[in-house]
Amino acid sequence: MLNAPDPNEPTAIILQSGQKTVEITWADGHQSRYPFEQLRWACPCAHCRGEMGRPGVLARTTTLTAAEQQLVDLQLVGRYALQPRWADGHETGIYSFEDVRAICPCPQCARSRPGG
């Protein structure tokens, strides 16, 4: 018996700079399209998210600059994560595939999340 594909494993990742999206096809066939702005708001690094009980910079703002929303490069980190580099120079966020899949903005995934 074959094992089912890991739904958190991407089979294709396409940076669409003109559309300001990252498109990911997952091993289970699901396709996700992430706007750059959504990915920046989801940055998991300590600077953005906070640490040791202190809020990060994203907790203290309601808007992002154009440079903060412009993805200029996207690198794989091993076989488990993505590391974007933003136009403002920020590049410390490492987004696990599991975390990226969990924030898929498609209607089907949004409905399946708590409060969706």
C-alpha positions in Angstrom: 0.0 0.0 0.0 1.3 3.4 -1.0 1.4 6.3 1.5 -0.6 9.3 0.7 1.4 12.4 -0.3 2.3 14.8 2.4 -0.1 17.7 1.9 2.5 20.1 3.3 5.1 19.3 0.6 5.2 21.6 -2.4 5.7 20.2 -5.9 6.0 23.6 -7.6 6.7 27.1 -6.3 6.3 30.0 -8.7 7.2 33.6 -7.8 4.9 35.8 -9.9 6.5 39.2 -9.5 4.1 41.0 -11.9 1.0 39.7 -10.1 2.7 40.1 -6.7 1.9 36.5 -5.7 3.6 33.2 -4.9 1.8 30.2 -6.4 2.4 26.8 -4.8 1.1 23.4 -5.9 1.1 20.9 -3.1 1.8 17.2 -3.3 -1.9 16.5 -2.8 -2.8 18.5 -5.9 -4.1 21.6 -4.0 -3.0 24.9 -5.5 -2.5 28.1 -3.3 -1.9 31.6 -4.4 -0.4 33.9 -1.8 -0.4 37.7 -2.2 3.0 39.2 -1.2 1.3 41.4 1.4 -0.3 38.3 3.1 3.1 36.6 3.3 4.8 39.7 4.8 2.1 40.0 7.5 2.6 36.3 8.3 6.4 36.7 8.7 7.4 34.4 11.6 10.7 36.0 12.6 11.2 37.5 16.1 11.6 41.0 14.7 8.2 40.9 13.0 6.3 38.5 15.4 8.0 39.5 18.7 9.7 37.4 21.3 10.1 37.1 25.1 6.8 38.7 25.7 7.5 41.8 23.6 5.4 42.5 20.5 7.1 42.6 17.1 7.0 45.4 14.6 3.9 44.0 12.9 1.9 44.3 16.1 2.6 48.0 16.2 1.5 48.9 12.7 -1.6 48.7 10.5 0.1 49.4 7.1 3.1 48.2 5.3 5.3 50.3 3.0 5.6 49.4 -0.7 9.1 48.0 0.0 7.9 45.8 2.8 5.3 44.3 0.4 7.7 43.7 -2.5 9.2 40.2 -2.6 12.5 40.3 -4.5 13.7 36.7 -4.0 12.4 33.4 -2.6 14.8 30.7 -1.4 14.3 27.1 -0.2 15.5 26.3 3.2 16.4 22.6 3.1 13.3 20.6 2.3 11.1 22.2 4.9 10.7 25.9 4.4 10.9 29.1 2.3 12.9 32.2 3.1 11.7 35.4 1.3 13.9 38.5 0.8 11.9 41.7 0.7 12.7 45.0 -1.0 13.3 46.7 2.3 16.2 44.2 3.0 14.3 42.0 5.5 15.2 38.3 5.0 15.1 36.7 8.4 11.7 35.1 8.2 11.8 31.3 7.6 8.3 30.1 6.7 7.9 26.3 7.2 5.9 24.6 4.4 3.4 23.5 7.1 2.8 27.1 8.2 2.5 28.4 4.6 -0.1 25.7 3.9 -2.0 26.6 7.0 -2.6 30.2 5.8 -3.7 29.2 2.3 -6.1 32.0 1.3 -8.4 30.0 -1.0 -12.1 29.9 0.0 -12.0 26.1 0.8 -9.0 26.4 3.2 -10.3 29.7 4.7 -13.7 27.9 5.6 -11.9 25.0 7.2 -10.0 27.2 9.7 -11.5 28.2 13.1 -13.6 31.3 12.6 -13.8 30.7 8.8 
